[in-house]
Amino acid sequence: MIKAQPDDVGEMKKSYILAMIVLLGLVGFAGPANGADMKESWYMSRGKSNMKIKNYKAAIEAFEKLTELNPDNQEAMRLLGTAYESEGLTDKAIAQYDRYLERFPKDADIAFKQAGFLDWSRYAYRKKDAVKYYRMGLAVKEHRENRIKLAKLLAGDKSTAGEAIGEYKKLLASNPEDKQLHSEYVKLLLWDERYRQDAISEYEKMARKNPDNLEYNHQLAKLYAKDKAHQEDAKTQYQKLVEKNPANIELREEYIKSLTKGKKNFSETKTQYEILLKKRDRLETRLAYADLLAGEESTYDQAVTQYARLTEKNPGRIDIRTKYADLLLARKENIEPAMAQYNIILQKDPENAAAHEGLAHAYSWSGNNDMAIYHSRKALAQQPKDKETAGLEKDLMKGREPRIYTDLRYFNQSGDNENYKLSGFSAAMGGRGDLTPFLTGLAEIGYEKFWKDEDDLIAKTLMVSLQYRFDPEQNADFAFTHHFMDHGQSGTEFLLQYNLKKPNYTVTPGIKRELRYDSLLAIGGGIDKVTAKKIGAARANKAFCALSYQGEGWKTAGTPYAGFVSADTAGSNAFYGVDADLDYSLMTRGAFSLSVLDLFGIVHYDKDHSGFVDRNSPPYPGGYYSPRIFVNNALDLQVTYAFDLEDRFTLRAGPCYQFSENHSADTASKLGVNGRMEYLKRFQERWYFNAAAQYDQVADQYNKFTVMGLVTYIFVGM
């Protein structure tokens, strides 16, 4: 071994120092860029070397340094993702590939790889990115397997089904014989209704190639059935399937459904239901069969039989019983059994709207408007927007809508007997309306004034009236009126009566109390100037029973009555009598009608209370006409002309014969006239005007002329 001498060592040191100076000078001369390149080259070399020996951690460190130095280094960016992937750092690899593809989108291989990663279930939330990367790769390089993956990925979401169909079409265009892809394609077409026509076209081709394939032909029938334009094709297709597969119940059920759509074939549908029921008798099938029968007039009775059996076997099914009741209600002769079924439903479900609506119609058709309104309101409480029920109630309320009115009257009474001279007028305002479907109320306030020469009498009135209807044939009326006299004796009137109405006759028994309006003394009473006793204030109290009968072209009525009149000082005066009339129609020609009326009345008073001064012998101081016998008979001719339904004019007039016998047995006969004129007019929809004038004679005591006017406003639609 040769050892270096000290001089040699010194020379070596000098040479080393000189070499370093030259090297540093060269580096400085090259500049910073060359230095960075050397660093990138060094990190790239180090990274690749570590990748070869599978030291991925060291490779990652090198590539991370390198990408920090130069993010535009495509190879480094790509290798960093590969290193992450090789080390098992999948999330970091995916993040790196995102950054890489953002800068270098034309790398199809990495785009496909990234799409594959994001197609994993753990990355389902990034499905849209997977689609993006598949498309990115396919835009650069066509790759069949990756296009298939893209198509399947798009097919997994209904919102991208259209895009998936587009991809499948591209794939099948290049390879139409790929059965797997074609199967996936047609299933996808079934998923989205927008592509129903494409699906129909594909299944038509498949069915033509495979006429015995049940799956293809069945699916084609289903597609036809869903499309309005192919309803008849659906029926034909199902018919063929049922003929080839008679035992297939599902096919027959679908065939029946197709028969009920579009142009209906009742006979064929009925036959198919009957075949189906023999094979499998299910409740819902028999219900549908009953519904079918109910839709045809010719099979109405068969439908009733079917529903009767179904209701008997399923007593708890309210829906079945409702259909049964509705079907019964379709014919007037079955109204009562229909009502019985609805009432059974209400026993189980008191608020059932359909049952209340059915009863509303049933009662309406049977003429019981009160019960019809009651049930229509019950139905509307549950279904306030039901137009049919609301329309029914509106029709039922015609003629009984709430209303307000003003009534004006004037009369003048004169004659041979000065004591009975009297004039007066009254004005009243009132309103009427239903308090319940069965109870109607009326209230009225008024003002009255009566006078004779210098004497007068003023009164304010209050009247309340009620009518309660038990049923269409029976009702009861109650009326109460009180006259508050300013300087006379106040008086009360009332009426209580019961009405029984039959098709041809009515019976109305009742009792009433009313003021006698013969004279000022009879109305308000007075004070005798000599004895200073109260006299007059006559009030009639009677019981009656009105009877009427309606014949063909004629009608008659009679009212026997009995009672007493009470008056101050004069005491009570019993009376009884009969009023009767006959109305016979002579002719009717369109709006014109002519009839003859015979008006008869007879009354007997026990005592003569026609006096006007206080005395102990007849005539007692009652102030009202009270003969022993008074007979009145008028024969009138009545003419009516109806301009329209609620615009008419009526005139009645004729001679009258009167016979009277006073309590001194003196008799008198008199011929005279009586008459009445009346006009009714409806203005617009809500206003009515009624005017009348009447002339009467009362024996030889007085004549009375009366005029009346009534204006009514009706709250239509309430």
MARVEXNU-655967 format. One line per 10 residues: for each residue x, y, z of C-alpha. Coordinates in steps of 0.25 Angstrom, whole numbers, plus 5000, padded with zeros to 4 digits. Layout:
% MARVEXNU-655967
X Y Z ~ ... $
This chain:
% MARVEXNU-655967
5000 5000 5000 ~ 5006 5013 4996 ~ 5003 5025 5005 ~ 5001 5039 5000 ~ 5012 5049 5004 ~ 5007 5062 5011 ~ 5010 5070 4998 ~ 5001 5061 4990 ~ 4990 5062 5000 ~ 4991 5077 4999 $
4990 5077 4984 ~ 4978 5068 4985 ~ 4971 5078 4994 ~ 4974 5089 4985 ~ 4968 5081 4973 ~ 4955 5078 4981 ~ 4953 5092 4985 ~ 4956 5097 4971 ~ 4946 5087 4965 ~ 4935 5091 4975 $
4937 5106 4971 ~ 4936 5102 4957 ~ 4923 5094 4960 ~ 4917 5105 4968 ~ 4920 5115 4957 ~ 4913 5106 4947 ~ 4901 5105 4956 ~ 4901 5120 4958 ~ 4902 5123 4943 ~ 4891 5113 4939 $
4881 5121 4948 ~ 4869 5118 4957 ~ 4861 5111 4946 ~ 4871 5100 4944 ~ 4872 5098 4959 ~ 4857 5095 4960 ~ 4858 5086 4948 ~ 4868 5078 4955 ~ 4860 5078 4967 ~ 4847 5073 4959 $
4856 5063 4952 ~ 4862 5058 4965 ~ 4848 5056 4972 ~ 4843 5049 4959 ~ 4855 5040 4959 ~ 4853 5037 4974 ~ 4838 5035 4973 ~ 4839 5025 4961 ~ 4851 5018 4968 ~ 4842 5016 4980 $
4830 5012 4972 ~ 4839 5001 4966 ~ 4843 4995 4979 ~ 4828 4997 4984 ~ 4832 5007 4995 ~ 4820 5015 4992 ~ 4821 5024 5004 ~ 4834 5029 5000 ~ 4829 5031 4986 ~ 4817 5038 4991 $
4826 5048 4998 ~ 4834 5050 4986 ~ 4822 5052 4977 ~ 4815 5062 4987 ~ 4828 5070 4987 ~ 4829 5070 4972 ~ 4814 5074 4970 ~ 4816 5085 4980 ~ 4828 5090 4972 ~ 4820 5089 4959 $
4805 5086 4959 ~ 4805 5086 4944 ~ 4814 5074 4943 ~ 4804 5064 4937 ~ 4812 5052 4940 ~ 4815 5055 4954 ~ 4800 5058 4957 ~ 4796 5045 4950 ~ 4807 5037 4958 ~ 4803 5043 4971 $
4789 5038 4969 ~ 4795 5024 4966 ~ 4804 5024 4978 ~ 4792 5027 4987 ~ 4784 5016 4980 ~ 4795 5006 4982 ~ 4797 5010 4997 ~ 4782 5007 4999 ~ 4779 5022 5001 ~ 4766 5021 4992 $
4760 5034 4997 ~ 4773 5042 4995 ~ 4775 5035 4981 ~ 4761 5040 4977 ~ 4763 5054 4982 ~ 4776 5054 4974 ~ 4769 5049 4961 ~ 4759 5060 4963 ~ 4770 5070 4963 ~ 4777 5063 4952 $
4765 5062 4942 ~ 4762 5077 4945 ~ 4775 5080 4939 ~ 4776 5069 4929 ~ 4762 5065 4924 ~ 4767 5057 4912 ~ 4773 5046 4920 ~ 4762 5035 4916 ~ 4769 5024 4925 ~ 4769 5032 4937 $
4755 5037 4935 ~ 4750 5023 4933 ~ 4757 5019 4946 ~ 4752 5030 4954 ~ 4738 5027 4949 ~ 4740 5013 4953 ~ 4743 5017 4967 ~ 4731 5026 4968 ~ 4722 5015 4963 ~ 4725 5008 4977 $
4713 5008 4986 ~ 4721 5015 4997 ~ 4722 5027 4987 ~ 4707 5027 4983 ~ 4706 5041 4987 ~ 4716 5045 4976 ~ 4708 5037 4965 ~ 4707 5050 4957 ~ 4722 5051 4957 ~ 4723 5037 4952 $
4714 5040 4940 ~ 4723 5052 4937 ~ 4736 5044 4937 ~ 4730 5033 4929 ~ 4725 5044 4919 ~ 4739 5051 4920 ~ 4746 5038 4916 ~ 4736 5034 4905 ~ 4738 5048 4899 ~ 4753 5044 4896 $
4752 5029 4894 ~ 4741 5020 4891 ~ 4740 5008 4900 ~ 4728 4999 4900 ~ 4729 4993 4914 ~ 4730 5007 4920 ~ 4718 5012 4911 ~ 4711 5000 4917 ~ 4714 5004 4931 ~ 4710 5018 4928 $
4697 5013 4923 ~ 4694 5005 4935 ~ 4698 5016 4944 ~ 4688 5025 4937 ~ 4677 5015 4937 ~ 4678 5014 4952 ~ 4671 5027 4954 ~ 4657 5031 4948 ~ 4662 5045 4946 ~ 4673 5041 4937 $
4665 5029 4930 ~ 4664 5037 4917 ~ 4679 5039 4916 ~ 4681 5024 4919 ~ 4671 5021 4908 ~ 4680 5029 4899 ~ 4693 5022 4903 ~ 4686 5008 4901 ~ 4681 5012 4887 ~ 4696 5015 4883 $
4701 5002 4889 ~ 4690 4994 4881 ~ 4692 5002 4868 ~ 4706 4996 4868 ~ 4702 4982 4873 ~ 4687 4980 4871 ~ 4688 4965 4875 ~ 4693 4967 4889 ~ 4681 4961 4896 ~ 4685 4965 4910 $
4686 4980 4906 ~ 4673 4979 4898 ~ 4666 4973 4911 ~ 4671 4984 4920 ~ 4667 4994 4909 ~ 4653 4990 4908 ~ 4651 4989 4923 ~ 4656 5003 4924 ~ 4646 5007 4914 ~ 4635 5001 4923 $
4640 5010 4935 ~ 4637 5023 4929 ~ 4623 5027 4923 ~ 4629 5037 4913 ~ 4635 5025 4905 ~ 4623 5017 4905 ~ 4622 5018 4890 ~ 4636 5013 4889 ~ 4633 5001 4898 ~ 4620 4998 4890 $
4629 4998 4877 ~ 4639 4989 4883 ~ 4629 4979 4889 ~ 4621 4978 4876 ~ 4634 4974 4869 ~ 4637 4964 4880 ~ 4623 4958 4880 ~ 4623 4957 4865 ~ 4636 4949 4866 ~ 4631 4941 4878 $
4616 4939 4876 ~ 4615 4928 4887 ~ 4624 4936 4897 ~ 4614 4939 4908 ~ 4623 4949 4915 ~ 4625 4958 4902 ~ 4610 4957 4898 ~ 4605 4960 4912 ~ 4614 4972 4914 ~ 4609 4977 4901 $
4595 4976 4905 ~ 4598 4983 4918 ~ 4605 4994 4910 ~ 4593 4995 4901 ~ 4583 4996 4913 ~ 4591 5008 4918 ~ 4590 5016 4905 ~ 4577 5023 4901 ~ 4580 5022 4887 ~ 4582 5006 4888 $
4570 5003 4896 ~ 4564 4994 4885 ~ 4577 4988 4882 ~ 4578 4984 4897 ~ 4564 4977 4896 ~ 4569 4969 4884 ~ 4582 4966 4890 ~ 4576 4961 4903 ~ 4565 4953 4896 ~ 4576 4945 4889 $
4583 4943 4902 ~ 4571 4938 4909 ~ 4567 4929 4898 ~ 4581 4923 4898 ~ 4582 4922 4913 ~ 4567 4920 4918 ~ 4572 4916 4932 ~ 4580 4929 4935 ~ 4571 4937 4944 ~ 4581 4949 4944 $
4580 4950 4929 ~ 4564 4949 4930 ~ 4564 4960 4941 ~ 4572 4969 4932 ~ 4564 4966 4920 ~ 4551 4970 4928 ~ 4558 4983 4932 ~ 4562 4986 4918 ~ 4547 4984 4913 ~ 4542 4994 4923 $
4551 5005 4916 ~ 4548 5013 4903 ~ 4537 5007 4895 ~ 4530 4998 4905 ~ 4525 4984 4901 ~ 4515 4981 4912 ~ 4511 4967 4907 ~ 4526 4962 4906 ~ 4529 4968 4919 ~ 4517 4962 4926 $
4521 4948 4920 ~ 4536 4949 4925 ~ 4531 4953 4939 ~ 4522 4941 4939 ~ 4533 4932 4935 ~ 4543 4938 4945 ~ 4533 4937 4956 ~ 4532 4922 4953 ~ 4547 4920 4954 ~ 4549 4929 4966 $
4537 4936 4973 ~ 4544 4947 4981 ~ 4536 4959 4988 ~ 4543 4970 4980 ~ 4540 4963 4967 ~ 4526 4961 4970 ~ 4525 4975 4974 ~ 4530 4980 4961 ~ 4520 4970 4954 ~ 4509 4976 4961 $
4514 4990 4957 ~ 4514 4986 4943 ~ 4500 4981 4944 ~ 4495 4994 4951 ~ 4500 5002 4939 ~ 4490 4996 4929 ~ 4475 4998 4930 ~ 4473 4984 4924 ~ 4480 4977 4936 ~ 4475 4986 4947 $
4467 4975 4954 ~ 4479 4966 4953 ~ 4488 4977 4959 ~ 4478 4978 4971 ~ 4479 4963 4973 ~ 4494 4963 4973 ~ 4495 4975 4983 ~ 4484 4969 4992 ~ 4492 4956 4993 ~ 4505 4964 4996 $
4499 4973 5006 ~ 4493 4960 5013 ~ 4507 4953 5013 ~ 4515 4966 5017 ~ 4505 4974 5027 ~ 4517 4982 5032 ~ 4522 4987 5019 ~ 4515 5001 5018 ~ 4521 5004 5004 ~ 4513 4992 4999 $
4500 4995 5006 ~ 4502 5010 5001 ~ 4503 5005 4986 ~ 4491 4996 4989 ~ 4483 5007 4994 ~ 4487 5017 4983 ~ 4483 5006 4973 ~ 4469 5004 4979 ~ 4467 5019 4979 ~ 4469 5020 4964 $
4454 5015 4963 ~ 4443 5022 4969 ~ 4436 5009 4973 ~ 4448 5005 4982 ~ 4449 5018 4990 ~ 4444 5012 5003 ~ 4454 5000 5003 ~ 4465 5010 4999 ~ 4462 5018 5011 ~ 4462 5006 5020 $
4476 5003 5015 ~ 4481 5017 5017 ~ 4475 5017 5031 ~ 4483 5005 5034 ~ 4495 5012 5030 ~ 4492 5023 5039 ~ 4490 5014 5051 ~ 4505 5010 5049 ~ 4510 5023 5045 ~ 4501 5035 5048 $
4510 5045 5041 ~ 4510 5037 5028 ~ 4509 5048 5017 ~ 4506 5038 5006 ~ 4494 5033 5014 ~ 4489 5046 5017 ~ 4490 5051 5003 ~ 4482 5038 4998 ~ 4471 5041 5008 ~ 4470 5055 5004 $
4468 5051 4990 ~ 4458 5040 4994 ~ 4450 5049 5003 ~ 4450 5060 4992 ~ 4444 5050 4982 ~ 4434 5045 4992 ~ 4429 5060 4995 ~ 4435 5061 5009 ~ 4443 5074 5007 ~ 4445 5076 5022 $
4452 5063 5023 ~ 4459 5065 5010 ~ 4465 5078 5015 ~ 4469 5072 5028 ~ 4477 5061 5022 ~ 4483 5070 5011 ~ 4488 5080 5022 ~ 4494 5068 5030 ~ 4501 5063 5017 ~ 4506 5077 5014 $
4512 5078 5028 ~ 4521 5067 5025 ~ 4523 5070 5010 ~ 4521 5086 5009 ~ 4526 5086 4995 ~ 4517 5075 4989 ~ 4510 5082 4977 ~ 4499 5072 4975 ~ 4494 5073 4990 ~ 4496 5088 4990 $
4487 5089 4977 ~ 4477 5079 4983 ~ 4475 5088 4995 ~ 4474 5100 4987 ~ 4463 5094 4979 ~ 4456 5089 4992 ~ 4456 5103 4998 ~ 4449 5110 4986 ~ 4436 5116 4992 ~ 4441 5116 5006 $
4453 5124 5006 ~ 4455 5135 5017 ~ 4448 5148 5014 ~ 4444 5161 5019 ~ 4432 5169 5016 ~ 4424 5182 5017 ~ 4409 5182 5018 ~ 4400 5194 5017 ~ 4385 5194 5018 ~ 4373 5204 5018 $
4358 5202 5020 ~ 4346 5211 5020 ~ 4333 5206 5026 ~ 4320 5213 5024 ~ 4305 5211 5024 ~ 4291 5213 5029 ~ 4295 5211 5043 ~ 4304 5223 5048 ~ 4309 5215 5060 ~ 4317 5206 5050 $
4324 5217 5043 ~ 4339 5214 5043 ~ 4352 5217 5036 ~ 4366 5212 5038 ~ 4379 5208 5033 ~ 4390 5199 5038 ~ 4405 5198 5034 ~ 4414 5186 5038 ~ 4428 5180 5035 ~ 4432 5166 5037 $
4440 5154 5033 ~ 4439 5140 5032 ~ 4448 5128 5031 ~ 4451 5114 5035 ~ 4457 5112 5049 ~ 4459 5098 5046 ~ 4455 5089 5034 ~ 4442 5086 5042 ~ 4439 5099 5048 ~ 4436 5112 5041 $
4435 5125 5049 ~ 4429 5139 5046 ~ 4430 5152 5054 ~ 4424 5165 5051 ~ 4422 5179 5057 ~ 4412 5189 5053 ~ 4404 5202 5055 ~ 4389 5203 5054 ~ 4380 5215 5054 ~ 4365 5215 5054 $
4356 5227 5055 ~ 4341 5232 5054 ~ 4338 5247 5053 ~ 4347 5253 5064 ~ 4349 5240 5072 ~ 4361 5232 5068 ~ 4369 5220 5074 ~ 4384 5217 5072 ~ 4391 5203 5074 ~ 4404 5197 5073 $
4404 5182 5069 ~ 4414 5171 5071 ~ 4411 5157 5065 ~ 4418 5144 5065 ~ 4415 5132 5057 ~ 4420 5118 5057 ~ 4417 5106 5048 ~ 4423 5092 5052 ~ 4422 5081 5042 ~ 4421 5067 5047 $
4421 5061 5033 ~ 4416 5065 5019 ~ 4402 5062 5023 ~ 4402 5068 5037 ~ 4406 5081 5043 ~ 4401 5091 5054 ~ 4400 5106 5054 ~ 4401 5115 5065 ~ 4400 5131 5064 ~ 4400 5141 5075 $
4397 5156 5073 ~ 4396 5167 5084 ~ 4390 5181 5081 ~ 4396 5191 5090 ~ 4385 5202 5091 ~ 4390 5216 5094 ~ 4376 5220 5100 ~ 4368 5208 5099 ~ 4367 5194 5104 ~ 4379 5186 5099 $
4375 5173 5093 ~ 4381 5159 5090 ~ 4378 5150 5078 ~ 4383 5136 5076 ~ 4381 5124 5067 ~ 4384 5109 5070 ~ 4381 5099 5059 ~ 4384 5085 5054 ~ 4385 5082 5039 ~ 4383 5068 5033 $
4385 5068 5018 ~ 4382 5057 5009 ~ 4382 5056 4994 ~ 4368 5060 4992 ~ 4364 5066 5005 ~ 4368 5074 5017 ~ 4363 5075 5032 ~ 4367 5087 5040 ~ 4362 5087 5055 ~ 4366 5099 5064 $
4363 5110 5073 ~ 4365 5125 5072 ~ 4362 5138 5078 ~ 4361 5151 5070 ~ 4357 5165 5072 ~ 4343 5170 5066 ~ 4346 5181 5056 ~ 4331 5185 5054 ~ 4332 5198 5061 ~ 4342 5207 5069 $
4335 5203 5082 ~ 4337 5188 5078 ~ 4351 5190 5075 ~ 4356 5198 5087 ~ 4345 5199 5097 ~ 4340 5212 5103 ~ 4334 5218 5116 ~ 4318 5221 5116 ~ 4316 5235 5118 ~ 4304 5233 5128 $
4308 5221 5136 ~ 4323 5223 5135 ~ 4325 5208 5133 ~ 4334 5201 5123 ~ 4327 5196 5110 ~ 4331 5190 5097 ~ 4344 5184 5095 ~ 4338 5171 5088 ~ 4347 5159 5087 ~ 4342 5147 5079 $
4346 5133 5084 ~ 4343 5121 5075 ~ 4346 5106 5072 ~ 4345 5102 5058 ~ 4348 5090 5049 ~ 4350 5094 5034 ~ 4348 5083 5024 ~ 4351 5084 5009 ~ 4351 5074 4997 ~ 4357 5075 4984 $
4350 5069 4972 ~ 4354 5069 4957 ~ 4351 5083 4953 ~ 4345 5087 4965 ~ 4347 5089 4980 ~ 4338 5091 4992 ~ 4341 5095 5007 ~ 4332 5096 5019 ~ 4335 5102 5033 ~ 4326 5099 5045 $
4329 5107 5057 ~ 4324 5111 5071 ~ 4328 5120 5082 ~ 4325 5133 5089 ~ 4328 5148 5089 ~ 4333 5155 5102 ~ 4331 5170 5104 ~ 4332 5179 5115 ~ 4318 5180 5123 ~ 4311 5173 5112 $
4317 5159 5117 ~ 4318 5147 5108 ~ 4310 5144 5096 ~ 4309 5130 5090 ~ 4309 5128 5075 ~ 4310 5117 5065 ~ 4310 5116 5050 ~ 4316 5110 5037 ~ 4324 5116 5025 ~ 4324 5109 5012 $
4329 5111 4998 ~ 4329 5104 4985 ~ 4339 5107 4974 ~ 4336 5101 4960 ~ 4345 5103 4948 ~ 4338 5107 4935 ~ 4350 5108 4926 ~ 4365 5109 4925 ~ 4371 5114 4912 ~ 4386 5116 4913 $
4388 5128 4923 ~ 4374 5130 4924 ~ 4364 5123 4934 ~ 4350 5125 4938 ~ 4342 5120 4949 ~ 4329 5122 4957 ~ 4329 5123 4973 ~ 4318 5121 4982 ~ 4321 5127 4996 ~ 4311 5124 5007 $
4311 5127 5022 ~ 4300 5126 5033 ~ 4302 5130 5048 ~ 4293 5131 5060 ~ 4296 5139 5073 ~ 4289 5136 5086 ~ 4288 5151 5090 ~ 4288 5165 5083 ~ 4300 5172 5087 ~ 4300 5183 5076 $
4297 5194 5086 ~ 4306 5206 5088 ~ 4301 5211 5102 ~ 4301 5204 5116 ~ 4287 5198 5118 ~ 4281 5185 5124 ~ 4273 5181 5112 ~ 4276 5178 5098 ~ 4283 5183 5090 ~ 4295 5181 5101 $
4307 5190 5099 ~ 4316 5181 5091 ~ 4317 5190 5079 ~ 4317 5178 5069 ~ 4307 5173 5059 ~ 4300 5161 5066 ~ 4287 5157 5059 ~ 4279 5145 5063 ~ 4281 5140 5049 ~ 4289 5145 5038 $
4291 5138 5025 ~ 4300 5143 5014 ~ 4301 5136 5000 ~ 4309 5142 4989 ~ 4311 5136 4974 ~ 4323 5142 4968 ~ 4330 5140 4955 ~ 4345 5139 4956 ~ 4355 5142 4944 ~ 4370 5140 4945 $
4380 5144 4935 ~ 4395 5139 4937 ~ 4405 5147 4930 ~ 4415 5138 4934 ~ 4417 5128 4946 ~ 4418 5139 4956 ~ 4411 5151 4949 ~ 4396 5150 4950 ~ 4383 5158 4951 ~ 4370 5153 4958 $
4357 5159 4958 ~ 4345 5153 4965 ~ 4331 5160 4966 ~ 4316 5156 4967 ~ 4303 5158 4974 ~ 4300 5155 4988 ~ 4287 5152 4996 ~ 4286 5154 5011 ~ 4276 5151 5020 ~ 4275 5155 5035 $
4266 5154 5047 ~ 4268 5162 5059 ~ 4265 5158 5073 ~ 4251 5165 5072 ~ 4248 5155 5061 ~ 4248 5166 5050 ~ 4254 5161 5037 ~ 4261 5167 5025 ~ 4265 5163 5012 ~ 4275 5170 5003 $
4282 5169 4990 ~ 4295 5175 4988 ~ 4309 5173 4981 ~ 4323 5168 4986 ~ 4336 5167 4979 ~ 4351 5166 4980 ~ 4362 5170 4971 ~ 4377 5165 4973 ~ 4390 5167 4965 ~ 4403 5159 4968 $
4416 5163 4961 ~ 4430 5158 4963 ~ 4441 5168 4960 ~ 4455 5163 4956 ~ 4458 5151 4965 ~ 4456 5155 4979 ~ 4445 5166 4979 ~ 4430 5163 4980 ~ 4418 5173 4979 ~ 4404 5169 4983 $
4392 5178 4983 ~ 4377 5176 4985 ~ 4364 5183 4987 ~ 4351 5177 4993 ~ 4337 5182 4995 ~ 4327 5175 5005 ~ 4313 5178 5010 ~ 4308 5174 5024 ~ 4293 5173 5024 ~ 4287 5187 5025 $
4298 5191 5035 ~ 4310 5196 5027 ~ 4318 5194 5015 ~ 4333 5192 5015 ~ 4344 5196 5005 ~ 4358 5191 5007 ~ 4371 5193 4999 ~ 4384 5185 5002 ~ 4398 5186 4998 ~ 4409 5176 5001 $
4424 5177 4997 ~ 4433 5165 4999 ~ 4448 5163 4998 ~ 4453 5149 4997 ~ 4467 5144 5001 ~ 4469 5135 4989 ~ 4479 5124 4990 ~ 4479 5124 5005 $
